[in-house]
Amino acid sequence: MENLIVLVMGAIVLTEARQICDGNVGVQWRGDPKDCSVFYMCVGDVMSQFRCSKGTVVDVYSKRCVKEGSAQDRCTYVTQNISTCQGGQTNLGVMSSCAKYIDCITSRRTGIVTERECLYPQLYDQVSGECRQPETVICGDRPEPKEPCDYDANKCKTAHCIPCRLRMPSCQGYPDGPNVWSGRERSPYYVVCKNDRVIFQNKCSGGKPQRFDPVLKKCVEYTPIIV
């Protein structure tokens, strides 16, 4: 009877594991939602199971086993968040950033934490469970990103990407209202700031050449110097 129970439990675990690859397209690595040392390679909906050695856990992002408890160990964090999501929440805020949240519906379905980020300059409101404008959100202990480059969506993901600081404007240290675009001084480009955030970015336009005057805080005509 005892052996039968073991076999039944094994069958249940195997069934749950196989469901991890259901509906998968292409090749993906997925962690086991209940065991940090186990991970699966899904080729389509075909599953192959692997296990890390003792004292290590899987990091599905780097596709390798890492030391348990190390800075690379994200499995414990993932497991905790999936467990918290079991209460029926649609989304769940994370402590790493006030602009990020866990998509609980997708996380429960795949067994892997699916972290999403609000569009700049929005922040995640834990009360409504939605992304909202910053002035309506209380971040509490969650770090509050203000710069466009604080958001992952604007950061470089490839080696040949132009650095975010060269592509995106900043309002750090600027008063509310129109300001010069840092790094593009003496040009038509400017930004509109509010509470240290970029609300609007624009370029002076008109029939004659214009540039943004940092003192007058407006677009002015100028005569280009031809050498």
N, C-alpha and C positions, 0 to 999 in steps of 0.2 A: 504493500500500500504506500509506504514511504517513497519507494522508487518511482511509483506512478505519479505522486505529487511532484517530485523533482522533474520528471519528464514533462508534465503539464506546464509547470512554471517555465521550463526552458522553451517550450513551444510558444508561450505567450510572449516572452522576451524576444524570440526570433521574429515573431509576427510584427511586434512593435518596431523592431529594427528595420525590417523590410519596408515598412510604411514610410520610412524616412526618405526613400528614393522615389516614392510614388509621384508621378507627374513631372519628374525631373527631365530637363532637356540638356543634352551635352554632358560634360564631365564636371562634377562638383565634389568637394570634400565637405563632409558634414560630421559634426560631433554628436556623440550620444548624449541626449538630454539628462541621463541619469548616472552616467559614468564618465568622468573626465579623462580616463585613460583609454577610452574606446572611441574610434572614429571610423567613418565609412567613406568609401569612394563610390560615388554613383555615376555609372556610365549609362545615360538614359535612366531607365528604372531598374537596371541591374545593379545589385549591391555587392560590394566586397568589404569584409570587416577586417579591421586592424586593431592592434592594441599596443600602447606605449609600454616601455619597460618600467619596472618598479621605481617609484620616486619621480616619475615624469608624467606630464599630462599633455593632451593634444592642443595645439594652436592651429585652428583650421585656416587662419588668415595667412600664416607663413607655411602651412602644410608640413609641419614637423612637430616632433615631441620636444617639450621644453621642461625645465626643472620646476617641479611643483612648488608654488609659493614665490617664484621669482617674478621679476617685473614683466616677463613675457607670458606669465600664467594668467590668461584671461578666461580660462574655463570656469573657475570658481565664481567669478563675476557674472558670467553668462548663466550658469546654473542657478544662481541666486535670483537673477532677474526673471528667468523663465518660471521659477517657482512662485515668485511674487505675482507674475501675470496669471497664475492659475485661478485667481479670484474672479475672473470674468471681465477685467478691465480691457478697454480697447487700446489705450496707450498708457505709458508709464514714464514719468520723468526720470532723468538720470542725474547723478550728482556731479558728473564731470563738466557739464555745461548747461546753462539755462536755455540754450537754443536747441538742445537735443532731447529725444525721447525714444522709448522702446515701442515698436509696433508689436503689441502683444498678440494680435490675431495671427500675423505671419510667424511670429516666434513660436507660438504654440503649435502651429501646423508643421513647421519644419524642424523644430527642436533646436534651432540656432537663433540666438538673439539677433533681431533685425533692428539696428539703430538707425533712426532717421533724424534729419536736421531741418529746422524751420528755415524758410527763405529769409535772407537778410532784408530788413533789420528785425524781423519778428523773433519772439521768444516763446518758449513753451509754457503755457498756463496749466498748472497742475489741478486747478479747480475745475476748469471747463474741459480739460483734456484736449485742448486745441492750441494751435499757434496763433498768437495775437500780437498786436502792436505793443512795443516795449512799455509804454506809459500805463498800460492796463495790467501788467504782469508783475507779481511779487516773486523774485527769485529766491529769497531767503539765503540759505547757505550755498546755493548753486552759483558758480562763477558766471558773471554776466558779460558776454561778449558784446563789444560795441563797434569794433572796426570790421569792415568788409573782409579783411584778411584773417579775422578771428574765426571765420566760418569755413568749414572743410570744403564746401562747394567751390570756393574761390582759390583754394590752395593748389599748388602744382602737384600733378600726379604722374608726370612724365619728365624725363631728363631734359627735354628740349623746350619745356614750358617757360614762358616769360614770367619771372617772379611776380607774385601777387602785388607786392609793393610798387612795382613799376606799372602795373595794369590798373589798379584800383586806387581811388582817392582816399584820403584820410581826414577826419575831423578832430583828431587828437590835439588838444590844446587850443582849438579854435572856438570863438564865440558863436552863438546861434546866428543864423542868417547866411548870406553869401560870403564865401571866402575863396582865396586863391587856392588852386589845386597844387598841393605840395609836390615839387618835382617838375611842375609844368609852369613855373613862374614866367612872366612876360610872354604869355600865350593867351589865346582866346578861351582856354579851359578854366572852369571854376566849379565849386561845389556849394551846396546849400546845407548847412549843418543845424542840428537840433539835439541838445543834450549829448554832445560828443558823437553823434551818429550822422552818417551821410544820408540825407533825405532825398537829395536830387543832385545830379551831375549834368553839366551842360556846356555848351560852347557858344561864345558870342557870335552873332551873325548880323549882317547888314550889307548895305551897298558898298561901303568902304571898309578897308581893313580895320579890325578891332582887336583889342586884347583886354583882359580883365585887370583892372587897377586895384591892387591890394589895399590902398589907402582910401580911395573913394568907394570901394566895395561895389563897383559896377563896371560895365563894359564901356570902354572909351575908344574913340577913333585915334589912330596914330598913323604916321607916315613911315613906312618901312625904309630903312637906310640901305641904299644900294651902293655897294662898294665896287 
